[in-house]
Amino acid sequence: MAARGTGFFWTLLRRCRAPGPVRTRTGPGQHRCASSLPASPPPGSWTRLSRLAHRDLYRLSITDPDQFWGSAAADRLRWEEPFDRVRDCDLSTGKIRWFLGGKINVSVNCLDVNVEKHPDRVALIWERDEPGTEVKVTYRELLETTCRLANTLKSHGIQKGDRVAIYMPVSPLAVAAMLACARLGAVHTVVFAGFSAEALAGRIQDAQCKAVVTFNQGVRGGRLIDLKATVDAAVKSCPTVQHVFVAQRTENPAVMGQLDVPLEEVMSSQASVCPPEPLDSEDFLFLLYTSGSTGRPKGLVHTQAGYLLYASLTHQYVFDHQDGDVFGCMADVGWITGHSYVVYGPLCNGATTVLFESTPVYPDPGRYWETVQRLRISQFYGAPTALRLLLKYDESFVKKYDRSSLRTLGSVGEPINHEAWHWFHRVVGDGRCPLVDTWWQTETGGVCIAPRPAEEGAAIVPAMAMRPFFGIQPELMGEKGECLSGGGVGGALCISQPWPGMARGIYGDRQRFLEAYFKPFPGYYFTGDGALRSDDGFYQITGRMDDVINVSGHRLGTAEIEDALDEHPDVPETAVIGFPHEIKGEVPFAFVVLKEDSGLRPLVLQQLRELVSTKIARHAVPEHFLVVKRLPKTRSGKIMRRLLRKVAMGTTSDLGDVSTLEDPSVVEEIIEKKNSVSLREEVASQNKYTYIYCLLFTVFKVKENQRYSF
């Protein structure tokens, strides 16, 4: 176990106390716009509107967005100067501006407002790598730490508009660094503390960062990660960096160089009060880099007021947040989920939010649920990839812990398959907790489609995102650019009205932003995802549009095929891509992970073919299978399908940017596996000999293979 660390920050944390508040429970488009209000809506407008039924509130958000968003912004946020215009937007040109004329400071809304109301309420619970060593930080203490850090940055020349890279694992100091930048008007870009030096350098260079904030080391899954060494290697090629602020996560000393500043030592001599900078609503709040379809990361820009309002509103309504809840989002702050639902949304709502430093399986697969029991978590928000990992283990790892505090479950990052949904709902939630399958993107700033908000008792359909959030008006577009009406249809998912949480651009590349999101369907925001709309008007996300396969004129979503394959008890995970075919145009190519104790491989593959044929159609059956040990995933848990396409096509000489991969070596493993087998054998094209062999095996091994029945 790594040592705790020393310094001012750690001394401050030792003073933290447990939460004081008592838990309470309560009861259950137009493409162009340029609206002007004479003044911000009068105080109390949102309080009155929020009493409306959810369906009426949604209708208002679509038919009168000025009243809806104007009232929400005026009442829910504290303004240094009130806005005089709700919005000035035109999706046909990509113009997005909200709450014009207003001045605000995000850190004031997240900290000062809450210190005035409940200074000793716990803001952060840092669930450190070792179970049972959690650290609690009150709103008062987080404000003091943030101000000291902001004064430290200011004393080293950081000012409004400067970009600051934060290369830290999830921790109170990482949150304070984000809020310190927000207090000064500096623009933070948090880089996941697992990226390589090259990937970090690329982001620092693109953002032209003036400073970097980091730890000496990180601790995850019982292992030490040398963060300072990575930063040292990165900044060698980053001439804009003037200072590297280094904090101590462990007691192991860091080698300090000319650019380096001992962060905690300098913070201890700084004032605990820092006047907040009044900022325009559309000033940059942060840049966040995400993978693009070209493989080149793009720095998406989010601004002050609109982003904060949307993060706080979605946090409250999607997850049914109530005063006194402990909100458990398992994401890292290096991703948009961590920004919106670990930091800004919960803190703006005065919540107690959990910072999870470890992994789902350290020290054993019960870690999540032991944490739920110990911290009394009310809402648990995690990724399907982690759930699929955990469902492979015995249910006793879940059942032995008390999960009665849970009220809402949520999934994020990718469409959740049926097996994982039912396991999450039945085993983790005991069948009593609503499960919200949320769809959104780095670009959207917050949840856009989810089962909530909904009227009390409204249906939740397994593995379906379902309902648009307030202000979100989805449209499904056909191949010719036409809007598809009615139910039982599928197409490209677009949104026809602007909303405050939208990204405002790609840093330094306006044209790329317009071409990616607004040129494909003029007058609409194009998500890049496909979706189905049911007869009930609910939305099912099918995956990225480049994950749609056209087999002899039949359009197939890869997610649908993967869902069918994942129903096999010996298949924890799959990834399907399109593979060229001289007659059919494309055929499905399935990369399949099998459990170690699975039966004879040809039998399992034949069963997978029959499963897809039964669940979908014969033309959906993968033409090729490649059995692999694991799939290439980003650190946020998404499968990097473009790499699988290159492997399948044999075009692996240039893999492009792989910096977001959790473990780049997995690609080499898959390449070696494909090269070592014949397409006729392991990749298993359908043929009668495999079928006959499997049939004979089934006859002679009936008992052994009873577990494969469906």
Secondary structure, DSSP 4 states (H G I P E B T S, - for coil): ------SHHHHHHTT-----SPP-------SEEEE--SSSPPTTHHHHHTTS-HHHHHHHHHH-HHHHHHHHHHHHS-EEE--SEEEEEETTTTB--EEET-EE-HHIIIIIHHHHH-TTSEEEEEE-SSTT--EEEEHHHHHHHHHHHHHHHHHTT--TT-EEEEE--SSHHHHHHHHHHHHHT-EEEE--TTS-HHHHHHHHHHHT-SEEEEES-EEETTEEE-HHHHHHHHHTT-TT--EEEEE-SSSSPPPP-TTEEEHHHHHTTS-S--PPPPEETTSEEEEEEE--TTS--EEEEEESHHHHHHHHHHHHHHTT--TT-EEEE---TTSHHHIIIIIIHHHHTT-EEEEE-S-TTSSSTTHHHHHHHHHT-SEEEE-HHHHHHHTTS-THHHHTS--TT--EEEE-SSPPPHHHHHHIIIIISTTTS-EEE-B--TTTSS--EES-S--TT----TT--BEEPTT--EEEE-TTSPEE-SSSEEEEEEE-S--TT---EETT-HHHHHHHHTSSSTTSEEEEEEEEE-TTS-EEEEEEGGGEEEETTEEEEHHHHHHHHHTSTT-SEEEEEEEEETTTEEEEEEEEE--TT---HHHHHHHHHHHHHHHT-GGGS-SEEEEES---BBTTS-B-HHHHHHHHHT--S-----TTBS-THHHHHHHHHHHHS-TTTTT----HHHHHHHHHHHHHTTTTTGGG--
